Amino acid sequence: MINTLRYTKGLDVYMKRNADRADTRPPEIASRARWMSILARATRAELDNAWTALPERPSYELLRHPEIGLAMVRGRAGGTGNPFNLGEMTITRCAVRLSDGTVGHCYAAGRDKKKAELAAVFDALLQGPLRLRLESELIAPLKRRQAADRALASRKAAATKVEFFTMVRGDNPR
């Protein structure tokens, strides 16, 4: 299941409650999962700009051509209740192999085939000698922009929050 979209506050609460759990994955797998998540949430324009900014664009072959499908999104009421099927969302997946044999994958929300292809290529590049450069020039700025977008969405949602309370007035008979 892909956790690229969080449709309800309950899902956000669930994710936050489980975020403090120790990550038992090996560090290289945890860091790859982190950058794959960031790449999947990037816009096509951001990935296009990063691709054109590369001094040498590597050659690659498509192991799995970009294809569009559906995934079931699950939720939990209040973040802790029993899981339920929230609905389906479209996803695009792609797998590539660089000329040096490194394989990259992408599963991204939406129907943008070129975005999935570029994200898979960057996944493969991040596993090689360009990792430090791409981490600082691509992943870090994307992470900052995505965090700013989440903060803005949270502020907008908080502005619509309604506090319900009961007030006792002096003219109410007991």
N, C-alpha and C positions, 0 to 999 in steps of 0.2 A: 504494500500500500504506500502511496506517496503522500507525504505530509507537506505538500507545497502550498496548500491553501487551508486556512483555518476559518471555517464559516461561522462558528459560534463562539461566544464568550466561554462556554463550557470547555471547548477544545483548548482555548488559550490557557485556562486555569489548569487543565490536565497536563498540558505541556510544561507549564511553569512548575507544577508540583513534582514532575518527574525530571526536571532539568538539573536538580541538585543531586540526583543520584550519581554515584561514581560511574564514569565511563570505563567499562571493563575491556573495551576493544583495544587492540594494539595501537600505539600512537599514529602509525602510518595509515591505518584504516580510518581512524577517527578524523585525521586531517583531510583525507581524501573525501570522506563523507561531508565534511564541512564545506570544502570548495565545490563539490558537486551540487550541494544545496544552493550555494551562492550563484553558481553558473545557471542553474535551472530557473532561478528567480530573476536573472538579468534580462534586460530587454534585448531585442535583436539589434537595435542601433548600437548599444554598448558593445556587444560582441563583434559587430561589423567593424566598429572603430578600432577595437583591440586587434582584430585580424589584420586590418590594413596598416596598423602601426608596427607590426612585426617586421624586423629587418629582412628575415628570410622566412617565407611561408613554406612550411614543410609539405611534402607530398604525402597523400594518404589515400587509402582505399576504403570504400564503404563495405563493412562486413554485414551490416544490417541497414538497408536504406531507411531514411526517415519514414516512419509509418505512424498513422494516427489511429488511436483506439480509445477505449473507455476504461476508467477505473472507478471502483466503488469507493466513495468517501464515507468513512464511519465516524460517528460522534459518540459522546457520552453526555447524558443529561447532567448539567452541573459540573461536568469534568470528572465525576467519580461514579456516576451511575452505570447501569448496564449499557454495553455498546449497542448502537442501532445504526442501520444503514441510512445515511443522510441523503444520499443521491449519487448520481454518476457525474464524472467530469471527463472532459477530453484531455488526453495526454498524447504527446509525440515522443517516440523513442528512436534512438539511433546508436549505432556502434561503428567505430572507425578503427583502422590500424595504420599507424604511421609507417614510414619506410623502414624505420629501425625495429619494427615489430611491436611497439607499444600499443596497447589497445585502450581506447577511451569509450565511455558510454555516457548517454544522457537520457533521462526521462524528465520531460518538462511539461508543465500544464499548458494547454492550448493546442493550437493547430499549426504552429509555425515550424515548418520542416527545416528551413535554413538555420533557424535559431538552434534547434536540436543538434543539427550537424556541427555547427560551430562550437557549441558547448561540449560535444563529444571530443572534438579535436583539441580543445583547450584542456579537457580532462586528461587526454593522453600526453599533451605537452607538459602539464604540471607534474607528471610522473618522471620526467627526465631532467636534463641539466638546466633547463630554463625555469625550473620551479621557483627559485628565489626571486628571480626577476619578475615572473608573472604574479607571484604572491604579492609583491609590493606594488606593481604597476597596474594589475588588473583586479585581483581578488580583494585587496584592501579597500580600494575606492568603491567597488561594488558593494562591499559589506557596509561601508559607511553610508552610502546612498540608501541602501535597503533599510538600515536601522533608522535613518532620518524619516523615511516613508512610513515605517511602522509607528514611530513616535508621533508623527503628524496625524495618522489615522486614530491613534489612541487619544490624542488631544481633542480631535473632532468628536469622537464617541463620548468622551468624558463631558464635553460641553452640552450634550443632550441628555445627560443623566438626570433623572427626576428623583428627588428625595420625598418619599411618602412618610408622613408622620401624623400622629393624632395630637391635636392641640385642645386643651381644655380652656374654654372661654368662661368668663365670669357670669355671663347671662344664661348659661346652660343650667337647667334645674337638675338636681341630683336624684 
